[in-house]
Amino acid sequence: MPWTGSGSPFITDWDIGVYIQAVIDASKLNITGASGDWGFNSRMDKVLKFLETRELNNASYPFWFYQSTDGKVWHDASDKTTEPVDIVDTGRLFVALNNLRNYDNNLTQRVNNIVLYGQQYNRSNYAALLPSVAADGYGSTSIYAYIICSGFAGFWPDTLRGIQTKILDNIYSPSNGNVSVNGVVLPKAAITTDVLLSCIFDINNTDSRLNTLTNQVYLAHQAYYNATGKYRAFGEGASISTDWQWEWVVFHDGRIWIALDQNYHEISVPPFIYTKVAIGFLAMNNSSFSKSLCVYLEHSNSEPVVGFLDGVDEGGSVLNGVGSLTNGLIIGAALYAIQNSS
């Protein structure tokens, strides 16, 4: 399994979902063929075998972290968690697994055996999570809730029917309110760019309001540049100052342009300009701003040899890691741009 990034030989279900989606997208782009050790069939067989046989926790759900090198549990991190399952990462994985069985129906039964409890492999009882997924989504204004519900709805569409629409209703509800981000009006909701781009690139038949929201977030970045002369490409990922960094264009309490560490404490460091977000913007908006943003990152980073670097912070410090999350989203952006070019 791929590492999350250089120096991080660990994986979560979110990482696995990104990898599965990247392999599907690479196959559609004819970057990889079907056969051979590095072909689509071999890659997917290895991933599905891992999901079919990996060690589960005492609640019979996946551990939060596994070691990429041998597939064993990374207890140092997993044992610190207090919840039996990472519902966010599970939702992201399910988006990709649903896309996988739709792309290659020869894998449908194997995917179903992993997700749907009581069949051949008798793995995790994910259906037991549906009431909490529905309840959380019904009252949520977070874009993370949208991708969670989308993933589960791919396998239980009747149970979660209407929840994705309800989340966007909540985000755009007049009672929820709006905030001005450098003159661009955005809903007062939990909005980060990575998840928006993943929804646009990877989920079929999304609500048109999702495209509107993503475009408004793009315009907020452009407005920030116009006001300050400094580039931004807010997302989540590795950073220089902390293990992991979440950058919110808008937070649920109405704060804008804030960065949080892995403990969800606000940090006062130069935000990161994430390469994946910049290229995602370019795929959706082939504008002079998105082009200049990507050129700035191209000049700031070294030439990509084994993948695009994660990015550079606004102080000019380069994050030299080459992450699967960065390059997975970029492959999705490339496919989206080609499919939607006029």
Buried (B, 14 or more C-beta within 10 A) or exposed (E): BBBBBBEBBBBBBBBBBBBBBBBBBBBBEEBBEEEEEEBBBBBBEEBBEBBEEBEBBEEBBBBBBBBBEEBEBBEEBBEEEEEBBBBBBBBBBBBBBBBBBBBBEEBEEBBBBBBBBEEEBEBBEBBEBBEEBBEBBBEBBBBBBBBBBBBBBBBBEEBBEEBBEBBBBBBBEEEBEBBEBBEBEBBBBBBBBBBBBBBBBBBEEBBEBBBEBBBBBBBBBBBBBEEEEEBBBBBBBBBBBBEBBBBBBBBBEEEBBBBBBEEEEEBEBBBBBBBBBBBBBBBBBEEEBBBEBBEBBBEBBEEBEEBBBBBBBBEEBBBBBBBBBBBBBBBBBBBBBEEEEE
